[in-house]
């Protein structure tokens, strides 16, 4: 009887594993930029074929055992524990220059930490409770301060952050989004990131994850993306993006690059768990070059290398025939994006200021874009002061579908989004007055004099085949007390207390004795 039951269980497990299969693919994209820099994107994709997210209505029941071979177990347990269907986590350091670098391969390039997820509703625990558990679990997994993405930073901007995968139609879902501009990526975040890969950093393209070179780049960031495709399964995509400068050395004349110069390593052997290992190189169109070794497949603008078939070690390199002229490149360069964005905060005092956003349309047709601001409660908007000008003239048709959720002090941030209409070949300037909160002295950070970091605004064009754009972060100066004054008061008070206590202590403990002064006996002198 026992043997028959064990055989039944073994057959069920075997049938389940036959239905769910796992695939791992890795890809490196290298793009020379017009300002002489080189952008590279490493993407490691693991597909859990025919798998589906956990039903949130069954979160209170014991979950089925998960047996993964390539899929990262630590991340899979977190996703199933909190019923997460889609999740995106990015940690970036630096400012992405859209005008010179164009749109990145992965759109999440906002400075600092950003986390957003679509979470199924209907469980006994609320979505907010599971959102809190998700960010705390990810904070422990990636050794980052994601626990700071609390309700003071959490919003639900569904107009901008649409699902990139599929959502089960049988379960309603809610969006949660939060960002922390002061949290940057570091080596302690890369170590657990590498541990999620099947071959770690010992084989395949993952050997190029050299922290000494990655974190020395002009811009770098890593991302963890989880999607569910109804016809395929659950997909986990781990990415790392960098922008390196081959011309950083003052003796460099050409923007030559290679694996050795970008990453300090070569690919010694292929990852045996990878189904495919591809390197995609964008080819320059305005400068002669040499590409080594011979690519597996090449077209006019792109060349591909198959790492599994290439002779080892693999060190792809590109050398240019002519010296790089930055002045000439800047004069001949056209804007890399149809839309340029500039955002500033003008502060007239420590209590008031003005937020300004300038959007320049480089195309010959109007552009519609969603403008999103998720501002902490320390900065609040005066919505009645919202104005728009086009090339210096008032423009009343700039706004539509405006929505504003005011902030609640010490409780939630403010969310402002509006649909902007930008005329062709023109510049739209949007301004709005803001007020800054007066904080208690216990609410200031240790470096209060530096100011507060404000998260980037997001621009999402609607009639362009581009992803969302992130503006640089802002630094706001709040009214700050003189934190040296308490120290001065303590020193003065302690000195005064020591003086008074010393005198009183001497009066109480000393014994006063009257000493009589007797004249010294006179000496007689005998004369012979």
C-alpha positions as CSV (number, residue, x, y, z in Angstrom):
1,X,0.0,0.0,0.0
2,X,2.8,2.4,0.9
3,X,4.8,1.6,-2.2
4,X,1.8,2.2,-4.4
5,X,1.2,5.6,-2.8
6,X,4.8,6.6,-3.2
7,X,4.7,5.5,-6.8
8,X,1.6,7.7,-7.4
9,X,3.4,10.7,-5.8
10,X,6.5,10.1,-7.8
11,X,4.5,9.9,-11.0
12,X,2.6,13.2,-10.2
13,X,5.9,15.0,-9.6
14,X,7.4,13.6,-12.7
15,X,4.4,14.7,-14.7
16,X,4.6,18.2,-13.2
17,X,8.2,18.5,-14.0
18,X,7.5,17.3,-17.6
19,X,5.0,20.1,-18.0
20,X,7.3,22.8,-16.5
21,X,10.7,23.3,-18.1
22,X,13.3,25.9,-17.6
23,X,15.5,27.9,-20.0
24,X,18.3,30.3,-19.5
25,X,19.6,32.8,-22.1
26,X,22.2,35.5,-21.8
27,X,22.9,38.5,-24.0
28,X,25.3,41.4,-24.1
29,X,24.5,44.5,-26.1
30,X,27.3,47.0,-26.8
31,X,26.5,50.4,-28.4
32,X,29.1,53.0,-29.2
33,X,27.7,56.5,-28.4
34,X,28.2,59.7,-30.4
35,X,30.0,61.4,-27.5
36,X,32.8,58.7,-27.6
37,X,31.4,56.6,-24.7
38,X,30.3,53.0,-24.9
39,X,27.0,51.7,-23.5
40,X,26.8,48.0,-22.6
41,X,23.8,46.0,-21.3
42,X,24.1,42.5,-19.8
43,X,20.8,40.6,-19.7
44,X,20.3,37.2,-18.1
45,X,16.9,35.7,-18.7
46,X,15.4,32.6,-17.1
47,X,12.1,31.3,-18.3
48,X,10.0,28.9,-16.2
49,X,7.9,27.4,-18.9
50,X,4.2,26.9,-18.3
51,X,4.4,28.3,-14.8
52,X,1.8,30.7,-13.4
53,X,1.8,33.1,-10.4
54,X,0.3,32.0,-7.2
55,X,-3.4,32.7,-6.7
56,X,-3.6,35.4,-3.9
57,X,-6.8,33.8,-2.6
58,X,-4.8,30.7,-1.6
59,X,-2.0,32.5,0.2
60,X,-3.3,31.4,3.6
61,X,-2.9,27.7,2.4
62,X,0.4,25.8,2.3
63,X,2.2,26.4,-1.0
64,X,3.2,23.6,-3.3
65,X,6.9,22.6,-3.2
66,X,8.9,24.4,-5.8
67,X,11.8,22.5,-7.4
68,X,13.9,24.8,-9.5
69,X,17.0,23.9,-11.5
70,X,17.8,27.2,-13.2
71,X,15.2,29.6,-11.8
72,X,16.5,31.5,-8.7
73,X,14.9,29.8,-5.7
74,X,15.5,32.7,-3.3
75,X,13.6,35.1,-5.6
76,X,10.9,32.6,-6.5
77,X,10.0,32.0,-2.8
78,X,9.6,35.7,-2.2
79,X,7.3,36.1,-5.3
80,X,5.1,33.2,-4.2
81,X,5.0,34.2,-0.6
82,X,3.5,37.6,-1.4
83,X,1.5,36.8,-4.5
84,X,3.4,39.0,-6.8
85,X,2.6,38.7,-10.6
86,X,5.0,41.3,-11.9
87,X,7.9,43.2,-10.3
88,X,10.6,45.6,-11.4
89,X,13.5,46.6,-9.2
90,X,16.3,49.0,-10.3
91,X,19.3,50.4,-8.5
92,X,21.2,53.1,-10.4
93,X,24.1,55.5,-9.8
94,X,24.5,58.6,-12.0
95,X,22.4,60.6,-14.4
96,X,21.4,59.2,-17.7
97,X,22.0,61.7,-20.5
98,X,19.2,61.1,-23.0
99,X,20.4,63.9,-25.4
100,X,23.8,62.2,-25.9
101,X,23.1,58.6,-25.2
102,X,19.5,58.1,-26.5
103,X,17.1,55.7,-24.9
104,X,18.6,52.9,-22.9
105,X,17.9,49.2,-23.5
106,X,16.3,48.9,-20.1
107,X,14.0,52.0,-19.5
108,X,14.4,52.0,-15.7
109,X,17.4,54.5,-15.4
110,X,16.1,56.8,-12.7
111,X,18.7,57.8,-10.1
112,X,18.6,55.7,-6.9
113,X,16.3,52.8,-6.1
114,X,13.0,52.2,-7.8
115,X,10.5,49.4,-7.1
116,X,7.1,48.8,-8.6
117,X,5.0,45.7,-8.7
118,X,1.6,44.5,-9.7
119,X,0.1,42.5,-6.8
120,X,-3.0,40.3,-7.0
121,X,-5.9,41.3,-4.7
122,X,-8.3,39.0,-2.9
123,X,-6.1,37.5,-0.1
124,X,-6.7,37.6,3.6
125,X,-3.8,40.0,4.0
126,X,-4.1,43.4,2.2
127,X,-2.1,44.5,-0.8
128,X,-0.3,47.1,1.4
129,X,0.7,44.5,3.9
130,X,2.2,42.2,1.2
131,X,3.8,45.2,-0.4
132,X,5.6,45.9,2.9
133,X,6.7,42.3,3.1
134,X,7.9,42.3,-0.5
135,X,10.2,45.3,-0.1
136,X,11.6,44.1,3.2
137,X,12.3,40.6,1.7
138,X,14.0,42.2,-1.3
139,X,16.0,44.5,1.1
140,X,17.4,41.4,2.8
141,X,18.0,39.5,-0.4
142,X,20.0,42.4,-2.2
143,X,21.5,44.0,0.9
144,X,19.9,47.4,0.2
145,X,17.8,49.9,2.1
146,X,14.5,49.0,0.3
147,X,12.7,49.0,3.6
148,X,12.8,52.8,3.4
149,X,10.3,52.6,0.6
150,X,7.4,52.9,3.1
151,X,4.0,54.5,2.8
152,X,5.7,58.0,2.8
153,X,7.1,57.1,-0.7
154,X,4.5,54.7,-2.1
155,X,2.1,55.7,-4.9
156,X,-0.1,54.0,-7.6
157,X,0.6,55.8,-10.9
158,X,-1.2,53.3,-13.2
159,X,-1.2,55.9,-16.1
160,X,2.6,55.5,-16.5
161,X,3.5,52.0,-15.2
162,X,1.6,49.6,-17.3
163,X,2.1,45.8,-17.0
164,X,4.9,44.7,-19.3
165,X,3.6,41.1,-19.2
166,X,0.3,39.5,-18.6
167,X,-2.0,39.7,-15.6
168,X,-4.5,36.9,-14.8
169,X,-7.9,38.0,-15.8
170,X,-9.5,36.0,-12.9
171,X,-7.8,38.2,-10.2
172,X,-7.9,42.0,-9.8
173,X,-4.5,43.6,-9.4
174,X,-3.2,46.7,-7.8
175,X,0.0,48.7,-8.6
176,X,2.5,49.9,-6.0
177,X,5.4,52.1,-6.8
178,X,8.1,53.7,-4.7
179,X,11.5,55.3,-5.3
180,X,14.4,56.4,-3.1
181,X,16.8,58.8,-4.9
182,X,19.5,58.5,-2.2
183,X,20.0,54.7,-2.5
184,X,22.7,53.7,-5.0
185,X,24.0,50.4,-6.3
186,X,27.2,49.1,-4.7
187,X,29.3,45.9,-4.6
188,X,27.2,44.5,-1.7
189,X,24.2,44.6,-4.1
190,X,26.1,42.9,-6.9
191,X,27.2,39.9,-4.9
192,X,23.6,38.5,-4.2
193,X,22.8,39.5,-7.8
194,X,25.4,37.2,-9.2
195,X,24.3,34.4,-6.9
196,X,21.0,34.3,-8.7
197,X,22.6,33.2,-11.9
198,X,23.0,29.5,-12.8
199,X,26.7,29.7,-13.6
200,X,27.4,32.5,-11.1
201,X,30.4,34.5,-12.3
202,X,32.5,31.5,-13.3
203,X,31.4,31.0,-16.9
204,X,29.5,32.7,-19.7
205,X,28.9,36.4,-20.0
206,X,28.5,36.6,-16.2
207,X,32.3,36.5,-16.0
208,X,32.3,40.1,-17.3
209,X,30.6,41.2,-14.1
210,X,33.8,42.6,-12.7
211,X,32.9,45.1,-9.9
212,X,36.2,47.0,-10.2
213,X,35.3,48.0,-13.7
214,X,31.5,48.1,-13.5
215,X,31.4,50.6,-10.6
216,X,34.2,52.7,-12.2
217,X,31.9,53.5,-15.2
218,X,30.4,56.9,-15.8
219,X,26.9,55.5,-15.2
220,X,25.9,52.0,-13.9
221,X,22.8,50.3,-12.7
222,X,21.3,46.9,-12.2
223,X,17.8,45.6,-12.5
224,X,15.6,42.6,-11.5
225,X,12.5,42.2,-13.6
226,X,9.8,39.5,-13.2
227,X,7.1,39.0,-15.8
228,X,4.4,36.5,-16.5
229,X,3.5,35.7,-20.1
230,X,0.3,33.8,-20.4
231,X,1.4,31.7,-23.3
232,X,5.0,31.1,-22.0
233,X,5.3,31.2,-18.2
234,X,7.2,33.2,-15.6
235,X,10.3,35.1,-16.8
236,X,13.0,36.6,-14.6
237,X,15.4,39.0,-16.3
238,X,18.5,40.2,-14.5
239,X,20.2,43.2,-16.1
240,X,23.3,45.3,-15.6
241,X,23.9,48.5,-17.6
242,X,27.0,50.6,-17.8
243,X,28.2,53.6,-19.8
244,X,32.0,53.6,-20.0
245,X,34.4,56.2,-21.3
246,X,37.3,54.9,-23.4
247,X,38.6,58.4,-23.7
248,X,39.0,59.0,-20.0
249,X,42.8,58.6,-20.3
250,X,44.2,61.9,-21.5
251,X,46.5,60.1,-23.9
252,X,43.6,58.3,-25.6
253,X,42.9,59.6,-29.1
254,X,40.4,57.0,-30.3
255,X,37.3,55.5,-28.7
256,X,38.6,51.9,-29.1
257,X,37.1,49.3,-26.8
258,X,37.3,45.6,-26.0
259,X,36.1,43.2,-23.3
260,X,39.5,43.7,-21.6
261,X,39.2,47.5,-21.5
262,X,35.5,47.6,-20.6
263,X,35.3,44.8,-18.1
264,X,38.9,43.9,-17.3
265,X,38.1,40.3,-18.3
266,X,37.6,37.9,-21.2
267,X,35.1,35.1,-21.6
268,X,37.1,32.0,-20.9
269,X,34.4,29.4,-21.3
270,X,30.7,29.3,-22.1
271,X,28.0,28.7,-19.5
272,X,26.8,25.1,-19.9
273,X,23.3,25.9,-18.6
274,X,22.7,28.7,-21.2
275,X,20.5,27.9,-24.1
276,X,22.0,30.8,-26.0
277,X,24.8,33.3,-25.3
278,X,24.8,36.2,-27.8
279,X,26.8,39.4,-28.0
280,X,25.2,42.2,-30.1
281,X,27.4,45.0,-31.3
282,X,26.0,48.2,-32.9
283,X,28.2,49.3,-35.8
284,X,29.2,52.9,-36.3
285,X,27.9,54.5,-39.5
286,X,30.0,57.6,-39.7
287,X,33.6,56.4,-39.0
288,X,35.7,53.5,-40.4
289,X,36.5,50.8,-37.9
290,X,37.9,47.2,-37.4
291,X,35.9,44.6,-35.5
292,X,37.6,41.5,-34.2
293,X,37.1,38.6,-34.3
294,X,34.9,37.9,-37.3
295,X,31.2,38.0,-36.2
296,X,28.9,35.0,-36.5
297,X,26.3,37.2,-38.4
298,X,26.5,40.8,-39.5
299,X,24.2,43.3,-41.1
300,X,24.6,46.9,-42.0
301,X,24.1,48.3,-38.5
302,X,24.5,45.3,-36.2
303,X,26.8,42.4,-35.7
304,X,26.2,39.2,-33.6
305,X,28.6,36.8,-31.9
306,X,27.7,33.4,-30.7
307,X,29.8,32.8,-27.5
308,X,29.1,29.1,-27.4
309,X,30.6,28.5,-30.9
310,X,33.4,31.1,-30.7
311,X,36.9,30.0,-29.9
312,X,38.0,30.7,-26.3
313,X,38.9,33.0,-24.8
314,X,36.6,35.6,-26.4
315,X,37.7,39.2,-26.4
316,X,35.6,41.2,-28.8
317,X,37.2,44.5,-29.7
318,X,36.5,47.5,-32.0
319,X,39.3,49.8,-33.2
320,X,38.7,53.1,-35.1
321,X,40.8,54.4,-38.0
322,X,40.5,58.0,-37.2
323,X,41.0,60.0,-34.0
324,X,37.9,61.1,-32.1
325,X,37.1,64.9,-32.4
326,X,34.7,65.8,-29.6
327,X,34.1,69.3,-30.9
328,X,33.2,68.1,-34.4
329,X,31.0,65.4,-33.0
330,X,29.1,67.8,-30.8
331,X,28.5,70.2,-33.7
332,X,27.3,67.5,-36.1
333,X,25.3,65.5,-33.6
334,X,21.6,65.6,-33.7
335,X,19.4,65.0,-30.6
336,X,19.3,61.3,-29.8
337,X,15.6,61.5,-28.6
338,X,12.6,63.2,-30.1
339,X,12.0,64.9,-26.7
340,X,14.4,66.8,-24.4
341,X,13.5,67.4,-20.8
342,X,15.0,69.8,-18.2
343,X,13.7,70.1,-14.6
344,X,14.8,72.6,-12.0
345,X,13.7,73.9,-8.7
346,X,14.2,77.6,-8.1
347,X,14.1,78.5,-4.4
348,X,13.4,82.0,-3.4
349,X,13.5,81.2,0.3
350,X,13.5,78.3,2.7
351,X,9.7,78.2,2.7
352,X,8.8,78.7,-1.0
353,X,10.0,77.9,-4.4
354,X,9.1,77.3,-8.0
355,X,9.2,74.0,-10.0
356,X,10.1,74.4,-13.6
357,X,10.0,71.7,-16.4
358,X,11.1,72.5,-19.9
359,X,10.3,70.1,-22.7
360,X,11.7,70.6,-26.2
361,X,10.0,68.9,-29.2
362,X,12.6,68.1,-31.9
363,X,10.0,66.5,-34.3
364,X,7.9,68.1,-37.0
365,X,4.6,66.9,-35.4
366,X,3.0,67.5,-32.0
367,X,3.9,65.1,-29.1
368,X,1.6,64.1,-26.3
369,X,3.3,62.9,-23.1
370,X,2.2,62.1,-19.6
371,X,4.0,64.1,-17.0
372,X,4.2,62.4,-13.5
373,X,5.5,63.9,-10.3
374,X,5.6,61.8,-7.1
375,X,6.8,64.3,-4.5
376,X,7.4,63.6,-0.7
377,X,5.1,65.4,1.6
378,X,7.9,67.9,2.5
379,X,7.3,69.6,-0.8
380,X,3.7,70.5,-1.7
381,X,2.3,72.0,-4.9
382,X,0.2,75.2,-5.3
383,X,-1.9,73.8,-8.1
384,X,-3.6,77.2,-8.9
385,X,-0.2,78.6,-10.0
386,X,0.3,76.0,-12.8
387,X,1.1,77.8,-16.0
388,X,2.4,76.8,-19.5
389,X,4.2,78.8,-22.1
390,X,5.4,77.8,-25.6
391,X,8.4,79.7,-26.9
392,X,7.7,82.4,-24.3
393,X,4.0,82.9,-25.1
394,X,1.1,81.6,-22.9
395,X,-0.3,78.3,-24.1
396,X,-3.7,77.3,-22.7
397,X,-4.0,74.0,-24.6
398,X,-1.0,72.4,-22.9
399,X,-2.9,70.5,-20.2
400,X,-5.6,67.8,-20.2
401,X,-6.6,64.9,-18.0
402,X,-5.1,66.5,-15.0
403,X,-5.1,64.5,-11.7
404,X,-3.7,65.5,-8.3
405,X,-3.7,63.6,-5.0
406,X,-2.4,66.0,-2.3
407,X,0.1,64.9,0.2
408,X,-0.8,64.1,3.9
409,X,2.0,65.2,6.2
410,X,3.8,62.2,7.8
411,X,1.5,59.9,5.9
412,X,1.6,59.8,2.1
413,X,3.3,61.7,-0.8
414,X,1.6,63.8,-3.4
415,X,0.9,62.5,-6.9
416,X,0.5,64.8,-9.8
417,X,0.1,63.7,-13.4
418,X,-1.1,65.5,-16.5
419,X,-1.3,64.9,-20.2
420,X,0.9,67.5,-22.0
421,X,0.5,68.6,-25.6
422,X,3.8,69.8,-27.1
423,X,3.6,71.6,-30.5
424,X,6.0,70.7,-33.3
425,X,9.5,72.1,-33.2
426,X,8.8,74.2,-30.1
427,X,9.7,74.4,-26.4
428,X,7.0,74.0,-23.7
429,X,7.8,75.4,-20.2
430,X,5.6,74.3,-17.3
431,X,6.0,76.2,-14.0
432,X,4.3,75.7,-10.6
433,X,4.9,77.2,-7.2
434,X,5.7,74.9,-4.3
435,X,5.8,75.3,-0.5
436,X,8.3,73.5,1.7
437,X,7.5,72.0,5.1
438,X,9.0,73.1,8.4
439,X,10.3,69.9,10.0
440,X,10.8,69.1,13.7
441,X,14.4,68.9,14.6
442,X,14.1,65.1,15.2
443,X,13.0,64.6,11.6
444,X,16.2,65.9,10.0
445,X,18.8,63.5,8.6
446,X,22.3,63.5,10.0
447,X,23.5,65.6,7.1
448,X,20.7,68.1,7.3
449,X,22.8,70.9,5.8
450,X,23.2,69.0,2.6
451,X,19.5,69.1,1.8
452,X,16.8,66.5,0.8
453,X,16.9,64.5,-2.4
454,X,13.7,64.6,-4.4
455,X,12.8,61.7,-6.8
456,X,13.0,62.2,-10.6
457,X,9.9,63.1,-12.6
458,X,8.8,60.8,-15.3
459,X,7.8,61.7,-18.9
460,X,5.9,59.0,-20.8
461,X,5.4,59.9,-24.5
462,X,2.2,58.5,-26.0
463,X,2.5,58.9,-29.7
464,X,6.2,57.8,-29.9
465,X,7.7,54.4,-30.0
466,X,9.8,55.1,-26.9
467,X,9.7,54.2,-23.2
468,X,9.4,56.5,-20.3
469,X,12.1,59.1,-19.6
470,X,13.4,60.0,-16.1
471,X,14.6,63.6,-15.2
472,X,17.5,64.1,-12.9
473,X,16.9,64.2,-9.2
474,X,16.6,67.5,-7.3
475,X,18.0,68.8,-4.1
476,X,15.8,70.9,-1.9
477,X,16.9,73.1,1.0
478,X,14.6,73.1,3.9
479,X,14.6,75.4,6.9
480,X,17.3,73.8,9.1
481,X,17.9,74.6,12.8
482,X,21.3,75.5,14.1
483,X,22.3,72.0,15.3
484,X,25.5,73.4,16.8
485,X,23.4,75.5,19.3
486,X,22.5,72.5,21.4
487,X,26.1,71.6,21.7
488,X,27.0,75.2,22.7
489,X,24.2,75.2,25.3
490,X,25.3,71.8,26.7
491,X,28.9,73.0,27.0
492,X,27.8,76.3,28.7
493,X,25.4,74.6,31.0
494,X,27.9,71.9,32.0
495,X,30.5,74.5,32.7
496,X,28.2,76.5,34.9
497,X,27.0,73.4,36.8
498,X,30.5,72.3,37.3
499,X,31.4,75.7,38.8
500,X,28.4,75.9,41.1
501,X,28.6,72.2,42.1
502,X,32.3,72.5,42.9
503,X,31.8,75.5,45.1
504,X,28.9,74.0,47.0
505,X,30.7,70.7,47.3
506,X,33.7,72.4,48.8
507,X,31.5,74.3,51.3
508,X,29.8,71.1,52.4
509,X,32.7,68.8,52.7
510,X,35.6,70.9,53.9
511,X,36.3,71.4,57.6
512,X,37.1,74.9,58.6
513,X,39.5,75.3,61.5
514,X,40.6,78.5,63.3
515,X,44.3,78.7,63.3
516,X,45.9,81.0,65.9
517,X,49.1,82.7,64.8
518,X,51.7,82.8,67.8
519,X,54.8,85.0,67.6
520,X,58.0,83.1,67.0
521,X,60.3,83.0,70.1
522,X,63.0,85.6,70.0
523,X,66.6,84.3,70.0
524,X,69.2,85.8,72.5
525,X,72.7,86.5,71.4
526,X,75.5,86.0,73.9
527,X,78.6,88.0,73.7
528,X,81.8,86.9,75.0
